[in-house]
Amino acid sequence: MIDDLFNLIINKSDKITKEFYDLLNKLEFNYTKSMLETYSISNLQLVKDIIYTLYILYTDNLKNILLKVKRDELITLYNVCKTFNVDTFIPYYKKTIINKYMS
């Protein structure tokens, strides 16, 4: 699922809304295939997980949170969440973002 969404986004599919592409541009997560070819596996996974989580927040209609998020904070939260080695990382990361921006 994560890879499927990521491929749609990287290939600029019209299945993804312009609004979501605008969000990715705003947060500077608008990567090209050639840019991603230089990334390490761990950095590529970071990008995929963050974009996927943003998409979940977007489809869950949590746009009020998406208006507040910042690129650096998303990456920092990602790294903090990764240190806990939870089995269900994406839901944990999503909840962490929600908690940060809803308080």
MARBAVEX-267265 format. One record per atom (N, C-alpha, C, O): residue in one letter; x, y, z; residue number from 1; atom name. Coordinates in nm, 4 decimals. Atoms other than C-alpha are relative to their C-alpha. Layout:
BEGIN
+------+----------+----------+----------+-----+------+
! rest !       px !       py !       pz !  nr ! atom !
+------+----------+----------+----------+-----+------+
!    A !        X !        Y !        Z ! NUM !   CA !
...
+------+----------+----------+----------+-----+------+
! end
This chain:
BEGIN
+------+----------+----------+----------+-----+------+
! rest !       px !       py !       pz !  nr ! atom !
+------+----------+----------+----------+-----+------+
!    M !   0.0818 !  -0.1197 !   0.0000 !   1 !    N !
!    M !   0.0000 !   0.0000 !   0.0000 !   1 !   CA !
!    M !   0.0861 !   0.1259 !   0.0000 !   1 !    C !
!    M !   0.0617 !   0.2182 !  -0.0777 !   1 !    O !
!    I !  -0.0882 !  -0.1168 !  -0.0071 !   2 !    N !
!    I !   0.2742 !   0.2463 !   0.0935 !   2 !   CA !
!    I !   0.0726 !   0.0186 !  -0.1328 !   2 !    C !
!    I !   0.0792 !   0.1294 !  -0.1860 !   2 !    O !
!    D !  -0.0723 !  -0.0091 !   0.1273 !   3 !    N !
!    D !   0.4726 !   0.1659 !  -0.2189 !   3 !   CA !
!    D !  -0.0922 !   0.0385 !  -0.1147 !   3 !    C !
!    D !  -0.0529 !   0.1147 !  -0.2031 !   3 !    O !
!    D !   0.0957 !  -0.0342 !   0.1058 !   4 !    N !
!    D !   0.1634 !   0.1869 !  -0.4386 !   4 !   CA !
!    D !  -0.0305 !   0.1497 !  -0.0003 !   4 !    C !
!    D !  -0.0273 !   0.2145 !  -0.1049 !   4 !    O !
!    L !   0.0267 !  -0.1434 !  -0.0104 !   5 !    N !
!    L !   0.0772 !   0.5331 !  -0.3119 !   5 !   CA !
!    L !   0.1220 !   0.0802 !  -0.0415 !   5 !    C !
!    L !   0.1112 !   0.1780 !  -0.1155 !   5 !    O !
!    F !  -0.1238 !  -0.0714 !   0.0308 !   6 !    N !
!    F !   0.4371 !   0.6431 !  -0.3368 !   6 !   CA !
!    F !   0.0250 !   0.0028 !  -0.1508 !   6 !    C !
!    F !   0.0630 !   0.1062 !  -0.2056 !   6 !    O !
!    N !  -0.0181 !   0.0049 !   0.1456 !   7 !    N !
!    N !   0.4591 !   0.5289 !  -0.6991 !   7 !   CA !
!    N !  -0.0985 !   0.0904 !  -0.0722 !   7 !    C !
!    N !  -0.0618 !   0.1558 !  -0.1698 !   7 !    O !
!    L !   0.0976 !  -0.0909 !   0.0597 !   8 !    N !
!    L !   0.1398 !   0.7152 !  -0.7855 !   8 !   CA !
!    L !   0.0469 !   0.1450 !   0.0119 !   8 !    C !
!    L !   0.0376 !   0.2227 !  -0.0831 !   8 !    O !
!    I !  -0.0441 !  -0.1381 !  -0.0240 !   9 !    N !
!    I !   0.2799 !   1.0323 !  -0.6341 !   9 !   CA !
!    I !   0.1238 !   0.0330 !  -0.0821 !   9 !    C !
!    I !   0.1296 !   0.1382 !  -0.1456 !   9 !    O !
!    I !  -0.1232 !  -0.0237 !   0.0750 !  10 !    N !
!    I !   0.6235 !   1.0024 !  -0.7906 !  10 !   CA !
!    I !  -0.0278 !   0.0104 !  -0.1498 !  10 !    C !
!    I !   0.0377 !   0.0865 !  -0.2211 !  10 !    O !
!    N !   0.0362 !  -0.0024 !   0.1419 !  11 !    N !
!    N !   0.4627 !   0.9386 !  -1.1281 !  11 !   CA !
!    N !  -0.1048 !   0.1063 !  -0.0332 !  11 !    C !
!    N !  -0.1556 !   0.1114 !  -0.1452 !  11 !    O !
!    K !   0.0939 !  -0.1110 !   0.0184 !  12 !    N !
!    K !   0.2322 !   1.2403 !  -1.0818 !  12 !   CA !
!    K !  -0.1353 !  -0.0471 !  -0.0535 !  12 !    C !
!    K !  -0.1896 !   0.0104 !  -0.1479 !  12 !    O !
!    S !   0.1281 !   0.0557 !   0.0420 !  13 !    N !
!    S !  -0.0834 !   1.0345 !  -1.1169 !  13 !   CA !
!    S !  -0.1138 !   0.0968 !   0.0286 !  13 !    C !
!    S !  -0.1122 !   0.1697 !   0.1277 !  13 !    O !
!    D !   0.1181 !  -0.0830 !  -0.0229 !  14 !    N !
!    D !  -0.4133 !   1.2133 !  -1.1537 !  14 !   CA !
!    D !  -0.0959 !  -0.0645 !   0.1005 !  14 !    C !
!    D !  -0.2016 !  -0.0086 !   0.1299 !  14 !    O !
!    K !   0.0778 !   0.0631 !  -0.1065 !  15 !    N !
!    K !  -0.5510 !   0.9694 !  -0.8946 !  15 !   CA !
!    K !   0.0236 !   0.0697 !   0.1340 !  15 !    C !
!    K !  -0.0524 !   0.0516 !   0.2291 !  15 !    O !
!    I !  -0.0320 !  -0.0790 !  -0.1195 !  16 !    N !
!    I !  -0.3902 !   1.1970 !  -0.6357 !  16 !   CA !
!    I !  -0.0490 !   0.1422 !  -0.0253 !  16 !    C !
!    I !  -0.0278 !   0.1984 !  -0.1328 !  16 !    O !
!    T !   0.0575 !  -0.1337 !   0.0197 !  17 !    N !
!    T !  -0.5612 !   1.5289 !  -0.5818 !  17 !   CA !
!    T !   0.1070 !   0.1082 !  -0.0073 !  17 !    C !
!    T !   0.2162 !   0.0945 !   0.0479 !  17 !    O !
!    K !  -0.0894 !  -0.1153 !   0.0089 !  18 !    N !
!    K !  -0.3987 !   1.8586 !  -0.6666 !  18 !   CA !
!    K !   0.0254 !   0.0569 !   0.1399 !  18 !    C !
!    K !   0.1361 !   0.1017 !   0.1700 !  18 !    O !
!    E !  -0.0125 !  -0.0504 !  -0.1362 !  19 !    N !
!    E !  -0.4613 !   1.9640 !  -0.3076 !  19 !   CA !
!    E !   0.1083 !  -0.0754 !   0.0773 !  19 !    C !
!    E !   0.1859 !  -0.0151 !   0.1514 !  19 !    O !
!    F !  -0.1024 !   0.0771 !  -0.0692 !  20 !    N !
!    F !  -0.2461 !   1.6803 !  -0.1789 !  20 !   CA !
!    F !   0.1380 !   0.0282 !  -0.0588 !  20 !    C !
!    F !   0.2353 !   0.0400 !   0.0156 !  20 !    O !
!    Y !  -0.1280 !  -0.0380 !   0.0624 !  21 !    N !
!    Y !   0.0294 !   1.7572 !  -0.4310 !  21 !   CA !
!    Y !   0.0451 !   0.1370 !   0.0501 !  21 !    C !
!    Y !   0.1641 !   0.1586 !   0.0725 !  21 !    O !
!    D !  -0.0341 !  -0.1333 !  -0.0534 !  22 !    N !
!    D !   0.0156 !   2.1185 !  -0.3102 !  22 !   CA !
!    D !   0.0569 !  -0.0103 !   0.1408 !  22 !    C !
!    D !   0.1517 !   0.0598 !   0.1761 !  22 !    O !
!    L !  -0.0512 !   0.0223 !  -0.1357 !  23 !    N !
!    L !   0.0650 !   1.9983 !   0.0454 !  23 !   CA !
!    L !   0.1429 !  -0.0534 !  -0.0050 !  23 !    C !
!    L !   0.2297 !  -0.0061 !   0.0684 !  23 !    O !
!    L !  -0.1352 !   0.0550 !   0.0140 !  24 !    N !
!    L !   0.3672 !   1.7926 !  -0.0592 !  24 !   CA !
!    L !   0.0989 !   0.1062 !  -0.0458 !  24 !    C !
!    L !   0.2130 !   0.1092 !   0.0004 !  24 !    O !
!    N !  -0.0866 !  -0.1094 !   0.0450 !  25 !    N !
!    N !   0.5103 !   2.0939 !  -0.2390 !  25 !   CA !
!    N !   0.0299 !   0.0961 !   0.1140 !  25 !    C !
!    N !   0.1442 !   0.1375 !   0.1332 !  25 !    O !
!    K !  -0.0173 !  -0.0909 !  -0.1135 !  26 !    N !
!    K !   0.4552 !   2.3157 !   0.0630 !  26 !   CA !
!    K !   0.0998 !  -0.0553 !   0.1012 !  26 !    C !
!    K !   0.1824 !   0.0184 !   0.1550 !  26 !    O !
!    L !  -0.0875 !   0.0646 !  -0.0983 !  27 !    N !
!    L !   0.6342 !   2.0667 !   0.2877 !  27 !   CA !
!    L !   0.1317 !  -0.0481 !  -0.0600 !  27 !    C !
!    L !   0.2142 !  -0.1072 !   0.0095 !  27 !    O !
!    E !  -0.1207 !   0.0394 !   0.0727 !  28 !    N !
!    E !   0.9056 !   2.0043 !   0.0278 !  28 !   CA !
!    E !   0.0219 !  -0.1513 !   0.0003 !  28 !    C !
!    E !   0.1340 !  -0.1996 !   0.0162 !  28 !    O !
!    F !  -0.0060 !   0.1452 !   0.0184 !  29 !    N !
!    F !   0.8249 !   1.6356 !  -0.0079 !  29 !   CA !
!    F !  -0.0361 !  -0.0354 !  -0.1441 !  29 !    C !
!    F !  -0.0935 !  -0.1410 !  -0.1707 !  29 !    O !
!    N !   0.0311 !   0.0168 !   0.1419 !  30 !    N !
!    N !   0.7913 !   1.6706 !  -0.3840 !  30 !   CA !
!    N !   0.1246 !  -0.0500 !  -0.0743 !  30 !    C !
!    N !   0.1890 !   0.0249 !  -0.1477 !  30 !    O !
!    Y !  -0.1214 !   0.0590 !   0.0555 !  31 !    N !
!    Y !   1.0688 !   1.4368 !  -0.4937 !  31 !   CA !
!    Y !  -0.0217 !  -0.0530 !  -0.1412 !  31 !    C !
!    Y !  -0.1325 !  -0.0911 !  -0.1789 !  31 !    O !
!    T !   0.0024 !   0.0620 !   0.1315 !  32 !    N !
!    T !   1.1520 !   1.3202 !  -0.8426 !  32 !   CA !
!    T !   0.0668 !  -0.1369 !   0.0102 !  32 !    C !
!    T !   0.1353 !  -0.1669 !   0.1079 !  32 !    O !
!    K !  -0.0630 !   0.1327 !   0.0020 !  33 !    N !
!    K !   1.2609 !   0.9689 !  -0.9362 !  33 !   CA !
!    K !   0.1521 !   0.0122 !   0.0075 !  33 !    C !
!    K !   0.2173 !  -0.0625 !   0.0806 !  33 !    O !
!    S !  -0.1463 !  -0.0136 !   0.0012 !  34 !    N !
!    S !   1.6150 !   1.0879 !  -1.0049 !  34 !   CA !
!    S !   0.0544 !   0.0439 !   0.1357 !  34 !    C !
!    S !   0.1628 !   0.0012 !   0.1756 !  34 !    O !
!    M !  -0.0433 !  -0.0407 !  -0.1340 !  35 !    N !
!    M !   1.6395 !   1.2561 !  -0.6649 !  35 !   CA !
!    M !   0.0009 !  -0.1204 !   0.0944 !  35 !    C !
!    M !   0.0937 !  -0.1381 !   0.1734 !  35 !    O !
!    L !   0.0149 !   0.1141 !  -0.0909 !  36 !    N !
!    L !   1.5227 !   0.9405 !  -0.4887 !  36 !   CA !
!    L !   0.1018 !  -0.1096 !  -0.0256 !  36 !    C !
!    L !   0.1320 !  -0.1882 !   0.0642 !  36 !    O !
!    E !  -0.1006 !   0.1014 !   0.0330 !  37 !    N !
!    E !   1.7776 !   0.7232 !  -0.6665 !  37 !   CA !
!    E !   0.1280 !   0.0171 !   0.0811 !  37 !    C !
!    E !   0.2048 !  -0.0776 !   0.0974 !  37 !    O !
!    T !  -0.1207 !  -0.0270 !  -0.0778 !  38 !    N !
!    T !   2.0487 !   0.8873 !  -0.4571 !  38 !   CA !
!    T !  -0.0200 !  -0.0248 !   0.1495 !  38 !    C !
!    T !   0.0758 !  -0.0184 !   0.2266 !  38 !    O !
!    Y !   0.0306 !   0.0173 !  -0.1417 !  39 !    N !
!    Y !   1.8757 !   0.8172 !  -0.1250 !  39 !   CA !
!    Y !   0.0385 !  -0.1391 !   0.0485 !  39 !    C !
!    Y !   0.0324 !  -0.2370 !  -0.0259 !  39 !    O !
!    S !  -0.0237 !   0.1295 !  -0.0633 !  40 !    N !
!    S !   1.9774 !   0.5427 !   0.1124 !  40 !   CA !
!    S !  -0.1356 !  -0.0668 !   0.0234 !  40 !    C !
!    S !  -0.2397 !  -0.0015 !   0.0172 !  40 !    O !
!    I !   0.1247 !   0.0739 !  -0.0241 !  41 !    N !
!    I !   1.7195 !   0.2741 !   0.1862 !  41 !   CA !
!    I !  -0.0742 !   0.0569 !   0.1206 !  41 !    C !
!    I !  -0.1965 !   0.0703 !   0.1174 !  41 !    O !
!    S !   0.0662 !  -0.0527 !  -0.1204 !  42 !    N !
!    S !   1.6516 !   0.4168 !   0.5326 !  42 !   CA !
!    S !  -0.0608 !   0.1379 !  -0.0252 !  42 !    C !
!    S !  -0.1699 !   0.1671 !   0.0237 !  42 !    O !
!    N !   0.0562 !  -0.1322 !   0.0304 !  43 !    N !
!    N !   1.6038 !   0.7714 !   0.4014 !  43 !   CA !
!    N !  -0.1187 !  -0.0105 !  -0.0949 !  43 !    C !
!    N !  -0.2148 !   0.0656 !  -0.0833 !  43 !    O !
!    L !   0.1126 !   0.0218 !   0.0902 !  44 !    N !
!    L !   1.3789 !   0.6471 !   0.1246 !  44 !   CA !
!    L !  -0.1217 !  -0.0500 !   0.0785 !  44 !    C !
!    L !  -0.2343 !  -0.0079 !   0.0524 !  44 !    O !
!    Q !   0.1108 !   0.0482 !  -0.0825 !  45 !    N !
!    Q !   1.1695 !   0.4597 !   0.3810 !  45 !   CA !
!    Q !  -0.0585 !   0.1132 !   0.0836 !  45 !    C !
!    Q !  -0.1802 !   0.1205 !   0.1005 !  45 !    O !
!    L !   0.0464 !  -0.1162 !  -0.0751 !  46 !    N !
!    L !   1.1475 !   0.7760 !   0.5913 !  46 !   CA !
!    L !  -0.0936 !   0.0829 !  -0.0864 !  46 !    C !
!    L !  -0.2028 !   0.1183 !  -0.0422 !  46 !    O !
!    V !   0.0812 !  -0.0809 !   0.0917 !  47 !    N !
!    V !   1.0127 !   0.9707 !   0.2926 !  47 !   CA !
!    V !  -0.1325 !  -0.0712 !  -0.0288 !  47 !    C !
!    V !  -0.2388 !  -0.0092 !  -0.0237 !  47 !    O !
!    K !   0.1216 !   0.0764 !   0.0296 !  48 !    N !
!    K !   0.7647 !   0.6951 !   0.2045 !  48 !   CA !
!    K !  -0.0957 !  -0.0006 !   0.1191 !  48 !    C !
!    K !  -0.2158 !   0.0213 !   0.1030 !  48 !    O !
!    D !   0.0847 !   0.0059 !  -0.1195 !  49 !    N !
!    D !   0.6372 !   0.6637 !   0.5613 !  49 !   CA !
!    D !  -0.0631 !   0.1347 !   0.0310 !  49 !    C !
!    D !  -0.1808 !   0.1414 !   0.0667 !  49 !    O !
!    I !   0.0540 !  -0.1331 !  -0.0286 !  50 !    N !
!    I !   0.5962 !   1.0374 !   0.6078 !  50 !   CA !
!    I !  -0.1073 !   0.0360 !  -0.1016 !  50 !    C !
!    I !  -0.2140 !   0.0843 !  -0.0638 !  50 !    O !
!    I !   0.0995 !  -0.0316 !   0.1033 !  51 !    N !
!    I !   0.4154 !   1.0825 !   0.2762 !  51 !   CA !
!    I !  -0.1258 !  -0.0839 !   0.0202 !  51 !    C !
!    I !  -0.2372 !  -0.0328 !   0.0082 !  51 !    O !
!    Y !   0.1155 !   0.0869 !  -0.0234 !  52 !    N !
!    Y !   0.1910 !   0.7861 !   0.3497 !  52 !   CA !
!    Y !  -0.0814 !   0.0490 !   0.1198 !  52 !    C !
!    Y !  -0.2043 !   0.0524 !   0.1141 !  52 !    O !
!    T !   0.0696 !  -0.0494 !  -0.1188 !  53 !    N !
!    T !   0.1066 !   0.9216 !   0.6942 !  53 !   CA !
!    T !  -0.0715 !   0.1308 !  -0.0305 !  53 !    C !
!    T !  -0.1841 !   0.1517 !   0.0147 !  53 !    O !
!    L !   0.0664 !  -0.1236 !   0.0414 !  54 !    N !
!    L !   0.0321 !   1.2631 !   0.5471 !  54 !   CA !
!    L !  -0.1255 !  -0.0308 !  -0.0817 !  54 !    C !
!    L !  -0.2286 !   0.0347 !  -0.0665 !  54 !    O !
!    Y !   0.1147 !   0.0380 !   0.0823 !  55 !    N !
!    Y !  -0.1977 !   1.0955 !   0.2979 !  55 !   CA !
!    Y !  -0.1137 !  -0.0538 !   0.0870 !  55 !    C !
!    Y !  -0.2304 !  -0.0229 !   0.0629 !  55 !    O !
!    I !   0.1031 !   0.0504 !  -0.0916 !  56 !    N !
!    I !  -0.3811 !   0.9126 !   0.5754 !  56 !   CA !
!    I !  -0.0669 !   0.1163 !   0.0731 !  56 !    C !
!    I !  -0.1895 !   0.1202 !   0.0842 !  56 !    O !
!    L !   0.0558 !  -0.1172 !  -0.0667 !  57 !    N !
!    L !  -0.4252 !   1.2393 !   0.7642 !  57 !   CA !
!    L !  -0.0901 !   0.0784 !  -0.0961 !  57 !    C !
!    L !  -0.1961 !   0.1278 !  -0.0576 !  57 !    O !
!    Y !   0.0762 !  -0.0704 !   0.1026 !  58 !    N !
!    Y !  -0.5481 !   1.3980 !   0.4427 !  58 !   CA !
!    Y !  -0.1325 !  -0.0712 !  -0.0279 !  58 !    C !
!    Y !  -0.2376 !  -0.0072 !  -0.0319 !  58 !    O !
!    T !   0.1228 !   0.0748 !   0.0297 !  59 !    N !
!    T !  -0.7992 !   1.1224 !   0.3661 !  59 !   CA !
!    T !  -0.0909 !  -0.0118 !   0.1225 !  59 !    C !
!    T !  -0.2117 !  -0.0311 !   0.1087 !  59 !    O !
!    D !   0.0801 !  -0.0011 !  -0.1229 !  60 !    N !
!    D !  -0.9124 !   1.1230 !   0.7304 !  60 !   CA !
!    D !  -0.0600 !   0.1378 !   0.0265 !  60 !    C !
!    D !  -0.1249 !   0.1608 !   0.1285 !  60 !    O !
!    N !   0.0534 !  -0.1363 !  -0.0071 !  61 !    N !
!    N !  -1.0027 !   1.4863 !   0.6710 !  61 !   CA !
!    N !   0.0509 !   0.0771 !   0.1222 !  61 !    C !
!    N !  -0.0241 !   0.1509 !   0.1860 !  61 !    O !
!    L !  -0.0640 !  -0.0722 !  -0.1101 !  62 !    N !
!    L !  -0.7607 !   1.6174 !   0.9343 !  62 !   CA !
!    L !   0.0820 !   0.1174 !  -0.0564 !  62 !    C !
!    L !   0.1987 !   0.1366 !  -0.0223 !  62 !    O !
!    K !  -0.0684 !  -0.1092 !   0.0695 !  63 !    N !
!    K !  -0.6741 !   1.9191 !   0.7236 !  63 !   CA !
!    K !   0.0438 !   0.1114 !   0.0949 !  63 !    C !
!    K !   0.1394 !   0.1836 !   0.0666 !  63 !    O !
!    N !  -0.0423 !  -0.0989 !  -0.0982 !  64 !    N !
!    N !  -0.6577 !   2.1429 !   1.0284 !  64 !   CA !
!    N !   0.1401 !  -0.0314 !   0.0529 !  64 !    C !
!    N !   0.2179 !   0.0596 !   0.0814 !  64 !    O !
!    I !  -0.1343 !   0.0411 !  -0.0421 !  65 !    N !
!    I !  -0.3522 !   1.9442 !   1.1360 !  65 !   CA !
!    I !   0.0985 !   0.0211 !  -0.1143 !  65 !    C !
!    I !   0.2101 !   0.0681 !  -0.0922 !  65 !    O !
!    L !  -0.0889 !  -0.0135 !   0.1155 !  66 !    N !
!    L !  -0.2045 !   1.9450 !   0.7865 !  66 !   CA !
!    L !   0.0375 !   0.1446 !  -0.0276 !  66 !    C !
!    L !   0.1421 !   0.1715 !  -0.0866 !  66 !    O !
!    L !  -0.0333 !  -0.1417 !   0.0153 !  67 !    N !
!    L !  -0.2176 !   2.3237 !   0.7854 !  67 !   CA !
!    L !   0.1103 !   0.0434 !   0.0970 !  67 !    C !
!    L !   0.1792 !   0.1427 !   0.0737 !  67 !    O !
!    K !  -0.0960 !  -0.0358 !  -0.1041 !  68 !    N !
!    K !   0.0042 !   2.3279 !   1.0945 !  68 !   CA !
!    K !   0.1346 !  -0.0705 !  -0.0115 !  68 !    C !
!    K !   0.2354 !  -0.0196 !   0.0376 !  68 !    O !
!    V !  -0.1221 !   0.0801 !   0.0011 !  69 !    N !
!    V !   0.2637 !   2.0608 !   1.0177 !  69 !   CA !
!    V !   0.1136 !   0.0701 !  -0.0719 !  69 !    C !
!    V !   0.0935 !   0.1492 !  -0.1640 !  69 !    O !
!    K !  -0.1220 !  -0.0535 !   0.0601 !  70 !    N !
!    K !   0.6186 !   2.1526 !   0.9311 !  70 !   CA !
!    K !   0.0936 !  -0.1161 !  -0.0310 !  70 !    C !
!    K !   0.0995 !  -0.2151 !   0.0418 !  70 !    O !
!    R !  -0.0883 !   0.1059 !   0.0483 !  71 !    N !
!    R !   0.8713 !   1.9454 !   0.7448 !  71 !   CA !
!    R !   0.0977 !  -0.0478 !   0.1079 !  71 !    C !
!    R !   0.1066 !  -0.1674 !   0.1354 !  71 !    O !
!    D !  -0.1012 !   0.0369 !  -0.0996 !  72 !    N !
!    D !   1.1419 !   1.9528 !   1.0120 !  72 !   CA !
!    D !  -0.0614 !  -0.0728 !   0.1191 !  72 !    C !
!    D !  -0.0031 !  -0.1673 !   0.1721 !  72 !    O !
!    E !   0.0659 !   0.0650 !  -0.1131 !  73 !    N !
!    E !   0.8970 !   1.8598 !   1.2854 !  73 !   CA !
!    E !  -0.0464 !  -0.1412 !  -0.0363 !  73 !    C !
!    E !  -0.0395 !  -0.2322 !   0.0463 !  73 !    O !
!    L !   0.0409 !   0.1339 !   0.0434 !  74 !    N !
!    L !   0.7628 !   1.5667 !   1.0830 !  74 !   CA !
!    L !   0.1179 !  -0.0965 !   0.0028 !  74 !    C !
!    L !   0.1043 !  -0.2112 !   0.0452 !  74 !    O !
!    I !  -0.1198 !   0.0843 !   0.0016 !  75 !    N !
!    I !   1.1145 !   1.4325 !   1.0394 !  75 !   CA !
!    I !   0.0472 !  -0.0293 !   0.1424 !  75 !    C !
!    I !   0.0836 !  -0.1425 !   0.1743 !  75 !    O !
!    T !  -0.0402 !   0.0194 !  -0.1395 !  76 !    N !
!    T !   1.2011 !   1.4847 !   1.4049 !  76 !   CA !
!    T !  -0.0932 !  -0.0987 !   0.0697 !  76 !    C !
!    T !  -0.0469 !  -0.1902 !   0.1379 !  76 !    O !
!    L !   0.0965 !   0.0927 !  -0.0595 !  77 !    N !
!    L !   0.8817 !   1.3110 !   1.5176 !  77 !   CA !
!    L !   0.0189 !  -0.1417 !  -0.0538 !  77 !    C !
!    L !   0.0075 !  -0.2391 !   0.0206 !  77 !    O !
!    Y !  -0.0247 !   0.1309 !   0.0611 !  78 !    N !
!    Y !   0.9536 !   1.0281 !   1.2758 !  78 !   CA !
!    Y !   0.1171 !  -0.0693 !   0.0698 !  78 !    C !
!    Y !   0.1075 !  -0.1857 !   0.1086 !  78 !    O !
!    N !  -0.1197 !   0.0579 !  -0.0624 !  79 !    N !
!    N !   1.2987 !   0.9725 !   1.4229 !  79 !   CA !
!    N !  -0.0243 !  -0.0372 !   0.1462 !  79 !    C !
!    N !   0.0246 !  -0.1399 !   0.1933 !  79 !    O !
!    V !   0.0332 !   0.0319 !  -0.1395 !  80 !    N !
!    V !   1.1671 !   0.9852 !   1.7788 !  80 !   CA !
!    V !  -0.0866 !  -0.1252 !   0.0050 !  80 !    C !
!    V !  -0.0608 !  -0.2151 !   0.0851 !  80 !    O !
!    C !   0.0891 !   0.1164 !   0.0020 !  81 !    N !
!    C !   0.8900 !   0.7368 !   1.6978 !  81 !   CA !
!    C !   0.0757 !  -0.1264 !  -0.0369 !  81 !    C !
!    C !   0.0467 !  -0.2333 !   0.0170 !  81 !    O !
!    K !  -0.0770 !   0.1177 !   0.0432 !  82 !    N !
!    K !   1.1378 !   0.5024 !   1.5280 !  82 !   CA !
!    K !   0.0812 !  -0.0595 !   0.1154 !  82 !    C !
!    K !   0.1082 !  -0.1796 !   0.1156 !  82 !    O !
!    T !  -0.0798 !   0.0506 !  -0.1114 !  83 !    N !
!    T !   1.3376 !   0.4732 !   1.8513 !  83 !   CA !
!    T !  -0.0790 !  -0.0953 !   0.0893 !  83 !    C !
!    T !  -0.0200 !  -0.1709 !   0.1665 !  83 !    O !
!    F !   0.0831 !   0.0846 !  -0.0853 !  84 !    N !
!    F !   1.0431 !   0.2962 !   2.0161 !  84 !   CA !
!    F !  -0.0251 !  -0.1384 !  -0.0597 !  84 !    C !
!    F !  -0.0781 !  -0.2255 !   0.0093 !  84 !    O !
!    N !   0.0117 !   0.1314 !   0.0639 !  85 !    N !
!    N !   1.0426 !   0.0042 !   1.7673 !  85 !   CA !
!    N !  -0.1371 !  -0.0658 !   0.0206 !  85 !    C !
!    N !  -0.1460 !  -0.1822 !   0.0597 !  85 !    O !
!    V !   0.1350 !   0.0565 !  -0.0123 !  86 !    N !
!    V !   0.6660 !  -0.0432 !   1.7738 !  86 !   CA !
!    V !  -0.0328 !  -0.0826 !  -0.1240 !  86 !    C !
!    V !   0.0174 !  -0.0557 !  -0.2331 !  86 !    O !
!    D !   0.0363 !   0.0880 !   0.1111 !  87 !    N !
!    D !   0.5126 !  -0.3138 !   1.5568 !  87 !   CA !
!    D !  -0.0863 !   0.0701 !  -0.1044 !  87 !    C !
!    D !  -0.0752 !   0.0427 !  -0.2239 !  87 !    O !
!    T !   0.0896 !  -0.0724 !   0.0902 !  88 !    N !
!    T !   0.2530 !  -0.0832 !   1.4071 !  88 !   CA !
!    T !   0.0452 !   0.1457 !  -0.0083 !  88 !    C !
!    T !  -0.0153 !   0.2349 !   0.0513 !  88 !    O !
!    F !  -0.0643 !  -0.1309 !   0.0007 !  89 !    N !
!    F !   0.4686 !   0.2148 !   1.3241 !  89 !   CA !
!    F !  -0.0881 !   0.1114 !  -0.0568 !  89 !    C !
!    F !  -0.1000 !   0.2171 !   0.0051 !  89 !    O !
!    I !   0.0767 !  -0.1073 !   0.0646 !  90 !    N !
!    I !   0.2431 !   0.4126 !   1.0882 !  90 !   CA !
!    I !  -0.1129 !   0.0513 !   0.0903 !  90 !    C !
!    I !  -0.1245 !   0.1727 !   0.1074 !  90 !    O !
!    P !   0.1025 !  -0.0516 !  -0.0917 !  91 !    N !
!    P !  -0.0550 !   0.4297 !   1.3282 !  91 !   CA !
!    P !   0.0597 !   0.0743 !   0.1202 !  91 !    C !
!    P !   0.0048 !   0.1745 !   0.1661 !  91 !    O !
!    Y !  -0.0666 !  -0.0655 !  -0.1132 !  92 !    N !
!    Y !   0.1826 !   0.5194 !   1.6106 !  92 !   CA !
!    Y !   0.0505 !   0.1393 !  -0.0403 !  92 !    C !
!    Y !   0.0329 !   0.2364 !   0.0332 !  92 !    O !
!    Y !  -0.0512 !  -0.1274 !   0.0514 !  93 !    N !
!    Y !   0.3459 !   0.7939 !   1.4035 !  93 !   CA !
!    Y !  -0.1159 !   0.0970 !  -0.0257 !  93 !    C !
!    Y !  -0.1071 !   0.2149 !   0.0085 !  93 !    O !
!    K !   0.1178 !  -0.0830 !   0.0268 !  94 !    N !
!    K !   0.0057 !   0.9250 !   1.2917 !  94 !   CA !
!    K !  -0.0551 !   0.0573 !   0.1308 !  94 !    C !
!    K !  -0.0826 !   0.1769 !   0.1402 !  94 !    O !
!    K !   0.0534 !  -0.0445 !  -0.1293 !  95 !    N !
!    K !  -0.1183 !   0.9417 !   1.6514 !  95 !   CA !
!    K !   0.0920 !   0.1027 !   0.0652 !  95 !    C !
!    K !   0.0444 !   0.1971 !   0.1284 !  95 !    O !
!    T !  -0.0968 !  -0.0950 !  -0.0549 !  96 !    N !
!    T !   0.1998 !   1.1221 !   1.7570 !  96 !   CA !
!    T !  -0.0161 !   0.1367 !  -0.0670 !  96 !    C !
!    T !  -0.0129 !   0.2395 !   0.0007 !  96 !    O !
!    I !   0.0219 !  -0.1260 !   0.0719 !  97 !    N !
!    I !   0.1450 !   1.3866 !   1.4883 !  97 !   CA !
!    I !  -0.1292 !   0.0656 !   0.0472 !  97 !    C !
!    I !  -0.1322 !   0.1853 !   0.0757 !  97 !    O !
!    I !   0.1285 !  -0.0551 !  -0.0451 !  98 !    N !
!    I !  -0.2184 !   1.4286 !   1.5887 !  98 !   CA !
!    I !   0.0126 !   0.0585 !   0.1392 !  98 !    C !
!    I !  -0.0343 !   0.1695 !   0.1644 !  98 !    O !
!    N !  -0.0164 !  -0.0485 !  -0.1374 !  99 !    N !
!    N !  -0.1267 !   1.4626 !   1.9557 !  99 !   CA !
!    N !   0.0807 !   0.1298 !   0.0042 !  99 !    C !
!    N !   0.0483 !   0.2207 !   0.0806 !  99 !    O !
!    K !  -0.0834 !  -0.1209 !   0.0001 ! 100 !    N !
!    K !   0.1403 !   1.7216 !   1.8795 ! 100 !   CA !
!    K !  -0.0774 !   0.1215 !  -0.0474 ! 100 !    C !
!    K !  -0.0669 !   0.2286 !   0.0123 ! 100 !    O !
!    Y !   0.0645 !  -0.1155 !   0.0619 ! 101 !    N !
!    Y !  -0.0779 !   1.9439 !   1.6656 ! 101 !   CA !
!    Y !  -0.1417 !   0.0268 !   0.0497 ! 101 !    C !
!    Y !  -0.2008 !   0.1289 !   0.0145 ! 101 !    O !
!    M !   0.1337 !  -0.0243 !  -0.0567 ! 102 !    N !
!    M !  -0.4073 !   1.9071 !   1.8511 ! 102 !   CA !
!    M !   0.0086 !   0.0633 !   0.1384 ! 102 !    C !
!    M !  -0.0913 !   0.1133 !   0.1901 ! 102 !    O !
!    S !  -0.0104 !  -0.0555 !  -0.1372 ! 103 !    N !
!    S !  -0.2722 !   2.0240 !   2.1854 ! 103 !   CA !
!    S !   0.0228 !   0.1487 !  -0.0010 ! 103 !    C !
!    S !   0.0337 !   0.2103 !   0.1050 ! 103 !    O !
+------+----------+----------+----------+-----+------+
! end
